[in-house]
């Protein structure tokens, strides 16, 4: 049985959830402090939405 990781989201879904554009999310991901996406294949990356939200809330505080 395959376990599905519900914490990993596409860049498009992650950007929409936090209210930014995809290019903004990609730019932020270049910062080593930002939660790094997991590369599934050469063209597919997934973001940990919980980690991204936590990072943004800590940065805003």
C-alpha positions in Angstrom: 0.0 0.0 0.0 1.4 3.4 -1.0 1.4 6.1 1.7 0.4 9.6 0.4 2.2 12.6 2.0 -0.5 15.1 2.4 1.9 17.8 3.5 3.6 18.1 0.1 1.9 20.5 -2.4 2.8 21.7 -5.8 4.3 25.2 -6.3 1.0 26.4 -7.8 -1.1 25.1 -4.9 1.4 26.4 -2.3 1.5 29.8 -3.9 -2.3 30.0 -4.0 -2.6 28.9 -0.4 -0.3 31.7 0.9 -1.5 34.3 -1.5 1.6 34.9 -3.7 2.5 34.1 -7.4 4.5 31.1 -8.5 7.5 33.3 -9.5 7.5 34.8 -6.0 7.5 31.4 -4.4 10.4 30.2 -6.6 12.3 33.4 -5.7 11.7 32.9 -2.0 12.9 29.2 -2.4 16.3 30.5 -3.5 16.8 31.9 0.0 18.6 29.2 2.1 16.5 30.2 5.1 13.2 29.4 3.3 11.9 25.8 3.6 13.3 24.0 0.6 11.1 22.1 -1.7 11.5 18.4 -2.3 12.4 17.5 -5.9 10.4 14.5 -7.0 11.9 14.5 -10.5 13.6 17.0 -12.8 10.4 18.9 -13.4 8.4 18.2 -10.3 8.9 19.8 -6.9 6.7 19.7 -3.8 6.6 22.2 -1.0 5.8 21.4 2.7 2.9 23.9 3.1 3.0 23.6 6.9 6.7 24.5 7.0 6.2 27.4 4.6 3.3 28.8 6.7 5.4 28.5 9.8 8.4 30.2 8.2 6.2 33.1 7.1 4.5 33.5 10.5 7.9 33.5 12.3 9.3 36.0 9.8 6.3 38.3 10.3 6.7 38.2 14.1 
